[in-house]
Amino acid sequence: MRANPTEAERRLWSILRAKRLSGFKFKRQQIIDWHIVDFVCLSERLIIEADGSQHADDKGDIRRDRYLRGQDFNVLRFWNDQVLAQSEAVATAIFAALSVPHPPAAARRAPPSPVKGEGLGASHA
């Protein structure tokens, strides 16, 4: 894919490459566990996918996105024709997703349970 990207992938890469989008670093065709994503900003845990019609109602994409979200990634999908016809709107949507703080996994976990002895201070021991 990297050697033969679609026109939409080329357009997205021209927006994302070389920190052109407000200094955020993106990689293309990045392997995350056993998935290859089109584009990813690792520091912000944001994945961008450019999809053609073969992805319409794709159950595999739904499972893949669920897995990646479970790994603390935000996944944005755009249709190829949307990327080509509305590049500025797509770039704006990506920038908006980058502007929202993505809390680390530890911040989303429930606090330790004092009932089970976790999180108790030394004075309680």
C-alpha positions in Angstrom: 0.0 0.0 0.0 2.8 2.4 0.8 4.3 2.0 -2.6 0.9 2.2 -4.3 -1.4 4.5 -2.3 -4.9 5.5 -3.4 -5.5 9.1 -4.5 -7.3 9.7 -1.2 -4.3 8.3 0.8 -1.9 10.5 -1.2 -4.1 13.6 -0.5 -4.3 12.8 3.2 -0.6 12.2 3.4 0.1 15.6 1.8 -2.0 17.1 4.6 -0.4 15.1 7.4 3.3 14.6 6.4 6.2 16.5 7.7 4.2 17.9 10.7 2.2 20.1 8.4 -0.9 19.8 10.6 0.0 22.1 13.5 3.2 20.3 14.2 1.7 16.9 14.9 3.8 13.9 13.7 2.0 11.3 11.7 3.3 8.0 10.3 1.7 6.1 7.4 1.0 2.4 7.0 2.0 1.8 10.7 1.6 -1.6 12.3 -0.2 -1.6 15.6 -0.3 -5.1 17.0 -1.5 -7.2 14.1 -3.3 -4.3 12.3 -1.9 -1.9 9.7 -3.4 1.5 9.9 -3.4 4.1 7.2 -2.1 7.0 9.3 -1.4 7.4 13.0 -0.3 10.2 15.4 1.2 8.1 18.2 1.7 10.9 20.6 -2.1 11.7 20.5 -3.2 8.1 19.9 -5.2 9.1 16.8 -5.6 6.8 13.8 -6.9 8.1 10.4 -8.3 5.7 7.9 -9.3 6.5 4.2 -11.9 4.1 3.1 -13.3 3.1 -0.3 -16.7 1.5 -0.9 -15.4 -2.0 0.0 -15.4 -0.8 3.6 -19.2 -0.1 3.7 -20.7 -2.1 6.6 -17.5 -4.1 7.0 -17.8 -6.2 10.2 -14.0 -6.6 10.2 -13.5 -2.8 10.4 -16.0 -2.7 13.3 -14.1 -5.3 15.2 -10.7 -3.7 14.3 -11.9 -0.3 15.5 -13.2 -1.7 18.7 -9.9 -3.4 19.4 -7.9 -0.2 18.6 -10.2 1.9 20.8 -9.6 -0.7 23.5 -5.9 0.1 23.1 -6.6 3.8 23.8 -6.6 5.0 20.2 -9.2 7.3 18.7 -10.1 6.2 15.1 -11.4 8.6 12.5 -12.6 7.2 9.2 -13.2 9.2 6.0 -14.6 8.0 2.7 -12.2 8.4 -0.2 -14.5 10.8 -2.1 -14.9 12.9 1.1 -11.1 13.2 1.3 -10.8 14.2 -2.4 -13.8 16.6 -2.5 -13.6 18.1 0.9 -9.9 18.0 1.9 -10.1 21.2 4.0 -13.1 19.9 6.0 -11.3 16.6 6.6 -8.2 18.4 7.8 -10.4 20.5 10.1 -12.0 17.4 11.6 -8.6 15.8 12.1 -7.3 19.0 13.8 -10.3 19.1 16.0 -9.7 15.5 17.1 -6.1 16.4 17.9 -7.1 19.4 19.9 -9.2 17.3 22.3 -7.0 15.9 25.1 -6.9 12.2 25.0 -6.5 11.0 28.6 -4.0 8.2 29.2 -5.4 4.8 30.0 -4.5 5.1 33.7 -6.6 8.3 34.1 -9.7 6.4 32.8 -9.4 3.4 35.2 -11.4 3.3 38.3 -9.5 4.2 41.5 -8.2 1.4 43.7 -10.7 -0.2 46.1 -9.9 0.6 49.8 -12.2 -2.3 50.7 -9.8 -4.8 49.2 -6.9 -3.2 50.8 -5.6 -1.3 47.7 -4.7 2.3 48.1 -4.6 2.2 51.9 -2.0 4.5 53.5 0.7 3.2 55.9 -1.3 4.6 58.9 -4.1 2.0 58.2 -1.8 -1.0 58.1 
